[in-house]
């Protein structure tokens, strides 16, 4: 049921409240990081509680904010035009996420193709090499840094390959669920979406497994020079996005069970699906340029 | 701007009153007003910091602040002006004007709109708290002191403790900007009145659409840059440390990949404003509307491939340097198209010189001046001489102050009748204009000379031969700063409804949907979309 007019909501306290939550998260977070990573220089321990109180506030406010939105949607206040606004908004949000990953991919390419060769004396940098670290050998993955830290490189064909298969499979199961949603086949939809969520959780646990292996057995850590830095920030932010995507799909699964979606009215469901496919595509790039090549 | 607005409101829900109206708003006009006041407050605060800088530089030698605090002043001045004054100022104008110009009932996502705004004061609370602590707190812990460009390793290895607060506040500003930009794009694509085709949109809407695209594209890259800073500072990563296989120059690449489009984020909406005002007071159609749209899009696309012209002196390979030099010079083509079109619009027009027009013409001349010095800076071998001198400071203040900020004044004088329902005070407005025009040139023009003569930027002291110019630069600075109090008075009078009552269309030659609603614009407009022929 759609209305003629564009839906402009009544005034709402949630944006301001969410800003307060975000403020506490950021202000507390900065101190939490300082106090936990450098306790000699930064005394005190109030950063951590403030950070978690802020984060809880933020998540709680967003939850009730979106609960209001869901009520409006189920109550038929949303016009078709508003649905288009939501969809376009989600696509632009995903574009911003692409650019966020772009910063780290850009850093990876710049490091690999320019910094490391230059440190090894390529181009007109013979004297840089000679004067700074004459024993440094340019290579990729960079398993020995100029200052001598060593690590092992993460291969592509163990867990990462399995994880690639898992994410690709999850995209297929999600697409089957999508078709089931559009055809109104509820059982099939719930089944395949549940499998997708499960695959997301398996991916994440394997990723944790891989990190433990890297830290305890390979010497591949955040401290292991630029290779470790890029490896963990790229895969780490991807993992964070898989976590968000899994929660997103779990929430829309619950809403499917409550009967919120049909072939016409399904913005949140499709937004979750787009997000999942985006995360999947990022992984494919990661697999090729971080693990494989 | 409350009472008159509520009188008009007989629609489906009534305008809220009191504090709740502002805190919980979902109304694009109220949120626009909040943005504009916030922007003006940050402009005054950033200006205050600049005046402390100019006080120290009034005479050679060390007088009032120590060099360490001077670094904090330049840093926070830049951050406050870029992220606090200019960007939110244009977002405020977008909020107010875009729905009115395209016949939309509001912004597409009104609650998110309010969230975009309310994140900002908190972000600046975090950033500014370190400045206040530095000035007044026990032990004077340093505020960010590495310049607004926060180059590594100044901001990583050598950054003060407040750097982490700075990083988190930049994250918040980024979230705010991205949500604001998504809102603008969705509003423009999805909420235009029937008949308002893309190529009929006012140029302000077009320039903001393209600006919003730039924001969504580059704010996440800035987030990436500060995230790498944070992990380098606290989690042992080596992005910007050559010993670990990284490179401090990598920071500059990531930063300027954000930073150069950012420069256009701060000027494209200004182009849109001038393109609205000049036709009004020339009583002619804008010359070359379509070419304006294409020129804006070209500038935006080129902005992604010119970033390293900020880094000519870091030692890039020659091929890279040449590429960025030529790409940068190419930008002068679409920009030249724009300046030509503004002048051609005025050619044989029935010109009158009301306040908005005065500011707009001043913009065209002074912005062109800043553009030409930019062209000089684009030439690599010449830039080796100019880099990090006051010539650069003169260049970007010409395009940002007498460029972007002047158009915001133009916009305010042009649309204040629509916002407040009263005409801005003419006498104060004239004083504000002439006083600002003369002082801004006294302030920034001599910087070209001292820069060419070799005076470096970001120092608390200078060699004796620069003393005379610097004295007059400082006088210009205080004069320009104080002149803005006149603008404050104009705005306060309008907000209090003191002044001549404004008709729906106070400017004879004005065109556009915003002039078809009463002044002040009622709380809700275009609840059923108008039809555009």
Contacts between the chains, C-beta under 8 A, distances in Angstrom:
chain1	res1	chain2	res2	distance
A	5	B	105	7.1
A	5	B	527	6.1
A	5	B	528	7.1
A	6	B	104	7.5
A	6	B	105	4.9
A	6	B	106	7.3
A	6	B	191	6.8
A	8	B	26	6.4
A	8	B	27	7.9
A	8	B	105	5.8
A	8	B	106	4.7
A	8	B	110	5.6
A	8	B	524	7.6
A	9	B	26	5.2
A	9	B	110	5.9
A	9	B	111	5.8
A	10	B	13	5.7
A	10	B	26	6.9
A	11	B	16	5.1
A	11	B	20	6.5
A	11	B	21	7.2
A	11	B	24	3.9
A	11	B	25	5.8
A	11	B	26	5.4
A	11	B	27	7.7
A	12	B	24	5.6
A	12	B	26	6.1
A	12	B	111	5.2
A	12	B	114	7.3
A	13	B	23	7.4
A	13	B	24	5.1
A	14	B	111	6.7
A	14	B	115	7.9
A	15	B	24	7.7
A	15	B	111	5.6
A	15	B	112	7.4
A	15	B	114	4.1
A	15	B	115	3.7
A	15	B	117	7.9
A	15	B	118	5.6
A	16	B	23	5.2
A	16	B	24	6.5
A	16	B	114	7.3
A	16	B	118	5.0
A	18	B	115	6.0
A	19	B	115	6.5
A	19	B	118	3.9
A	19	B	119	5.1
A	19	B	122	5.4
A	20	B	122	7.2
A	22	B	119	6.2
A	22	B	122	6.8
A	22	B	172	6.3
A	22	B	175	7.5
A	23	B	122	3.9
A	23	B	125	7.1
A	23	B	126	7.2
A	23	B	172	7.7
A	26	B	122	7.8
A	26	B	123	7.7
A	26	B	126	6.2
A	26	B	168	3.9
A	26	B	169	6.7
A	26	B	171	6.6
A	26	B	172	5.6
A	27	B	126	5.6
A	27	B	165	7.2
A	27	B	168	7.1
A	29	B	168	5.9
A	30	B	126	7.7
A	30	B	164	4.1
A	30	B	165	4.9
A	30	B	167	7.1
A	30	B	168	4.7
A	31	B	164	7.8
A	33	B	164	6.2
A	33	B	230	7.2
A	33	B	234	5.3
A	34	B	161	6.6
A	34	B	164	5.8
A	34	B	234	7.2
A	37	B	234	4.2
A	37	B	235	6.9
A	38	B	234	7.0
A	41	B	161	7.6
A	42	B	161	6.9
A	65	B	111	7.3
A	81	B	190	6.5
A	81	B	191	7.6
A	82	B	108	8.0
A	84	B	190	5.3
A	85	B	108	4.2
A	85	B	109	6.3
A	85	B	186	5.0
A	85	B	190	5.1
A	85	B	191	7.5
A	86	B	109	7.8
A	88	B	185	7.2
A	88	B	186	4.7
A	88	B	189	6.0
A	88	B	190	6.1
A	89	B	108	7.3
A	89	B	109	6.0
A	89	B	112	7.8
A	89	B	182	5.1
A	89	B	183	7.6
A	89	B	186	5.1
A	92	B	181	7.7
A	92	B	182	4.6
A	92	B	185	5.8
A	92	B	186	7.2
A	92	B	216	5.6
A	93	B	178	7.6
A	93	B	182	6.2
A	95	B	216	5.9
A	95	B	217	7.5
A	96	B	178	5.1
A	96	B	182	7.7
A	96	B	216	4.8
A	96	B	217	7.8
A	96	B	219	7.1
A	96	B	220	4.9
A	97	B	220	7.0
A	99	B	216	7.3
A	99	B	217	5.4
A	99	B	218	7.0
A	99	B	220	4.1
A	99	B	221	5.7
A	100	B	220	3.7
A	100	B	221	7.4
A	100	B	223	5.9
A	100	B	224	5.7
A	102	B	220	7.5
A	102	B	221	6.6
A	102	B	224	7.7
A	103	B	220	6.8
A	103	B	221	4.5
A	103	B	223	7.5
A	103	B	224	2.7
A	103	B	225	6.6
A	103	B	228	8.0
A	103	B	254	5.8
A	103	B	257	7.7
A	104	B	224	5.9
A	104	B	228	8.0
A	106	B	221	7.9
A	106	B	253	7.5
A	106	B	254	6.7
A	106	B	257	7.1
A	107	B	224	7.7
A	107	B	228	6.9
A	107	B	239	6.4
A	107	B	250	6.0
A	107	B	254	6.5
A	110	B	247	7.8
A	110	B	250	5.7
A	110	B	253	6.2
A	111	B	245	7.0
A	111	B	246	6.7
A	111	B	247	7.4
A	111	B	250	7.0
A	114	B	247	8.0
A	115	B	242	7.9
A	115	B	245	6.8
A	115	B	246	6.6
A	115	B	247	4.4
A	115	B	250	6.6
A	116	B	245	6.1
A	118	B	247	7.9
A	119	B	242	6.7
A	119	B	245	6.8
A	123	B	317	6.1
A	124	B	317	7.6
A	132	B	242	7.1
A	142	B	245	4.8
A	145	B	238	6.9
A	145	B	243	6.7
A	145	B	244	4.9
A	145	B	245	4.7
A	146	B	242	6.5
A	146	B	243	5.4
A	146	B	244	7.3
A	146	B	245	6.2
A	147	B	243	4.0
A	147	B	244	6.6
A	149	B	244	6.9
A	221	B	236	7.5
A	222	B	231	6.9
A	222	B	235	5.1
A	222	B	236	4.9
A	222	B	237	5.4
A	223	B	236	3.8
A	223	B	237	7.8
A	225	B	238	5.1
A	225	B	244	4.1
A	225	B	245	4.7
A	225	B	246	7.9
A	226	B	237	7.9
A	226	B	238	4.9
A	226	B	239	6.9
A	226	B	244	5.5
A	226	B	245	3.6
A	226	B	246	4.6
A	227	B	245	6.9
A	228	B	237	7.4
A	228	B	238	8.0
A	229	B	228	8.0
A	229	B	231	7.0
A	229	B	237	3.6
A	229	B	238	5.3
A	229	B	239	5.6
A	229	B	244	7.3
A	229	B	246	7.0
A	230	B	239	8.0
A	232	B	237	7.7
A	233	B	227	7.4
A	233	B	228	7.3
A	233	B	231	6.6
A	233	B	237	7.1
